[in-house]
């Protein structure tokens, strides 16, 4: 039953035609502080869901107020840990698989930073919760980044460090690993090849224009990645619905960057 449960939930998480994933995360307030564009959060979640992402990631306290009315439109990934503005490289538990089941989540996720002094504790946490996920048939997602204090900042984008992070997640039972992009499809393909787990990419600050993120999404898919899970790039705009629709066009319809840019402009200007 456990294996069947995970299989059913994975089908809800991934696009049925492409088996790719476009996820949006709105778990940033605890981790990074409250943004103007996340207020009111109910409106922002509604705008995101209207774009049709495969999933949305949030903390447990927002599920009732923000997700319940959208439960038939997208999948819920419950975030089970968080860092903070004062502890940016340490994710602490805030809930577990039992509560995820009670809330009707389709998957659970946990953050994990490798390469730091506290890596042993964070790996222990990830291993424990992945065991819980397996018990209940929940897909396990991990947000894993090589930015611990023992890795020089200039080496944190090195594909070998990113591959180490991704492979570590896979070896601890993670089904989908969210990590940073290495900057080009060639090096990122090595990251994808390093792990039997599915690999998706986080957004971060990669450019000033939407086109930069469309390019990254195109590169990730071309490199064999499963998709993307963006946060700030989607919700920190006045039109997250159009952003989500355009990213879907790239990920699921194989659009080029130029086609995506044109499509986005047409959406914004009300011509579609």
C-alpha positions in Angstrom: 0.0 0.0 0.0 2.8 2.4 0.8 4.4 2.0 -2.7 1.0 2.5 -4.4 0.3 5.6 -2.3 3.5 7.2 -3.3 2.9 6.3 -7.0 -0.6 7.9 -6.9 0.7 11.1 -5.3 3.6 11.3 -7.7 1.2 11.2 -10.5 -0.6 14.2 -9.0 2.7 16.1 -8.6 4.0 15.6 -12.1 2.4 16.8 -15.3 0.6 13.8 -16.8 1.8 14.4 -20.3 5.5 15.4 -19.8 6.2 14.0 -16.3 7.8 17.4 -15.6 7.2 19.7 -12.6 6.5 23.4 -12.3 6.3 24.2 -8.6 5.9 27.5 -6.8 7.0 28.0 -3.2 5.5 30.6 -0.8 7.4 29.5 2.3 9.8 32.5 2.3 8.4 34.7 5.0 9.8 32.6 7.9 13.0 32.1 6.1 13.7 35.5 4.7 11.2 38.0 6.2 7.9 39.3 5.0 7.7 40.7 1.5 5.2 43.3 0.3 4.2 41.1 -2.6 3.3 38.3 -0.1 0.6 40.5 1.5 -2.1 39.5 1.5 -1.0 36.0 1.1 -4.4 34.7 0.2 -4.6 36.9 -2.9 -1.1 36.0 -4.0 -1.7 32.3 -3.7 -5.0 32.7 -5.7 -3.0 34.5 -8.5 -0.4 31.8 -8.6 -2.9 28.9 -8.7 -4.7 30.6 -11.6 -1.6 30.1 -13.7 -1.9 26.3 -13.2 1.3 25.1 -11.5 1.7 21.4 -10.7 2.3 22.2 -7.0 2.6 24.9 -4.4 4.8 24.6 -1.3 3.8 26.2 1.9 3.9 25.9 5.7 1.2 24.2 7.7 -0.4 27.4 9.1 -1.3 28.6 5.6 -3.0 25.5 4.4 -6.4 26.2 5.9 -6.5 29.9 5.0 -4.8 29.8 1.6 -4.8 26.3 0.1 -8.2 24.7 1.0 -10.2 26.5 -1.8 -7.6 25.5 -4.4 -7.2 21.8 -3.4 -8.8 20.6 -6.7 -6.5 22.8 -8.9 -2.9 22.0 -7.8 -0.9 19.7 -5.4 0.1 20.7 -1.9 3.7 20.2 -0.8 4.0 20.7 3.0 7.3 22.3 4.1 8.5 20.5 7.2 11.5 22.7 8.0 12.7 26.3 7.7 15.8 28.4 8.1 15.6 32.1 9.2 17.2 35.4 8.5 19.4 34.9 11.5 20.3 31.2 10.9 20.4 31.2 7.0 22.2 27.9 6.7 20.3 25.7 9.2 16.9 24.2 8.6 15.0 23.2 11.7 12.0 20.9 11.9 8.6 22.6 12.2 6.2 19.6 11.4 6.3 16.0 10.3 4.7 13.4 8.0 1.9 12.7 10.5 0.6 16.3 10.2 1.2 16.3 6.5 -1.3 13.3 6.2 -3.8 15.1 8.4 -3.6 18.2 6.2 -4.0 16.2 3.0 -0.6 17.0 1.5 0.5 15.3 -1.6 4.2 15.4 -0.6 6.5 16.8 2.1 9.7 18.8 1.8 12.7 19.6 4.0 15.6 21.9 3.6 19.2 20.7 4.0 22.5 22.6 3.7 25.6 20.6 3.0 29.2 21.6 3.5 28.8 23.2 6.9 29.7 22.4 10.5 26.1 21.3 11.2 25.8 19.0 8.1 25.7 15.8 10.3 22.6 17.0 12.2 20.9 18.2 9.0 21.5 14.9 7.3 20.2 13.0 10.3 17.0 15.1 10.1 16.6 14.5 6.4 17.1 10.7 6.8 14.5 10.5 9.6 11.8 12.4 7.7 12.4 10.5 4.5 11.7 7.4 6.6 8.4 8.9 7.7 7.6 9.7 4.1 8.2 6.2 3.0 6.0 4.8 5.8 3.0 6.9 4.7 3.6 6.7 0.9 4.4 10.4 0.6 6.8 11.6 -2.0 9.9 13.2 -0.3 11.3 16.4 -1.6 14.4 18.1 -0.3 15.8 21.6 -0.9 19.5 20.9 -0.8 22.2 23.4 -1.4 26.0 23.3 -1.0 26.4 26.6 0.9 27.8 25.5 4.2 30.6 27.5 5.9 33.3 24.9 4.9 32.7 25.5 1.1 34.3 28.8 -0.2 31.6 31.0 -1.6 33.3 31.0 -5.0 33.0 27.2 -5.1 29.3 26.9 -4.2 28.2 26.9 -7.8 30.7 24.3 -8.8 28.8 21.3 -10.4 30.7 18.8 -8.2 29.5 20.4 -5.0 25.9 20.7 -6.4 26.1 17.1 -7.5 27.3 16.0 -4.1 24.3 17.7 -2.6 21.9 16.1 -5.0 23.4 12.6 -4.7 23.3 12.9 -0.9 19.6 13.6 -1.0 19.0 10.6 -3.3 21.0 8.3 -1.0 18.8 9.4 2.0 15.6 8.5 0.2 14.6 11.7 -1.4 12.4 11.4 -4.5 12.8 15.0 -5.9 15.8 17.1 -5.1 15.5 20.9 -5.5 18.9 22.6 -5.8 20.7 25.5 -7.4 21.5 25.9 -11.1 25.1 25.6 -12.0 25.0 28.2 -14.7 25.0 26.2 -18.0 23.2 23.1 -19.3 26.5 21.1 -19.8 27.5 21.3 -16.2 24.0 20.8 -14.9 23.5 17.7 -17.0 26.3 16.2 -14.9 24.4 17.1 -11.7 21.3 15.3 -13.2 23.4 12.3 -14.1 24.8 12.1 -10.6 21.5 11.1 -9.0 18.8 8.6 -9.5 16.4 11.1 -7.9 14.5 13.6 -10.0 16.2 17.0 -10.0 14.5 20.4 -10.1 16.0 23.9 -9.8 15.4 26.8 -7.5 15.2 30.3 -8.8 17.2 32.7 -6.7 18.6 35.9 -8.1 19.9 35.1 -11.6 18.9 38.2 -13.6 16.8 41.4 -13.9 14.4 40.3 -16.6 11.8 37.5 -16.8 13.7 36.3 -19.9 16.6 35.3 -17.7 14.4 32.9 -15.8 12.8 31.6 -19.0 16.3 30.9 -20.2 17.2 29.0 -17.0 14.0 26.9 -17.2 14.8 26.1 -20.9 18.3 25.1 -20.0 17.2 22.9 -17.1 14.8 20.9 -19.2 17.4 20.6 -22.0 19.9 19.3 -19.4 17.5 16.5 -18.4 16.1 18.2 -15.3 12.6 17.4 -14.1 11.6 21.0 -13.8 11.7 24.0 -11.6 10.4 25.3 -8.3 10.5 29.1 -8.3 9.5 31.4 -5.5 10.4 35.1 -5.6 10.5 35.3 -9.4 6.9 34.2 -9.5 5.2 35.9 -6.6 7.4 39.0 -6.3 5.7 40.5 -9.4 2.4 42.2 -10.2 1.3 39.4 -12.5 2.3 35.9 -11.2 -0.4 34.3 -13.2 1.2 35.2 -16.5 4.7 34.2 -15.2 3.4 30.7 -14.3 1.6 30.3 -17.6 4.8 31.2 -19.5 7.0 28.9 -17.5 4.5 26.1 -18.3 4.8 27.0 -22.0 8.6 26.4 -21.7 8.5 23.3 -19.5 5.6 21.4 -21.0 5.3 22.8 -24.5 9.0 23.0 -25.3 8.9 26.7 -26.1 12.1 28.5 -27.0 13.1 31.5 -24.9 12.1 33.9 -27.7 8.7 32.2 -28.0 8.3 32.4 -24.2 9.2 36.1 -24.1 6.6 36.9 -26.8 4.0 34.8 -25.1 4.6 36.5 -21.8 4.3 40.0 -23.3 1.0 39.0 -25.0 -0.4 37.7 -21.7 0.6 40.9 -19.8 -0.9 43.1 -22.5 -4.2 41.1 -22.5 -3.9 39.8 -26.0 -4.3 36.2 -24.9 
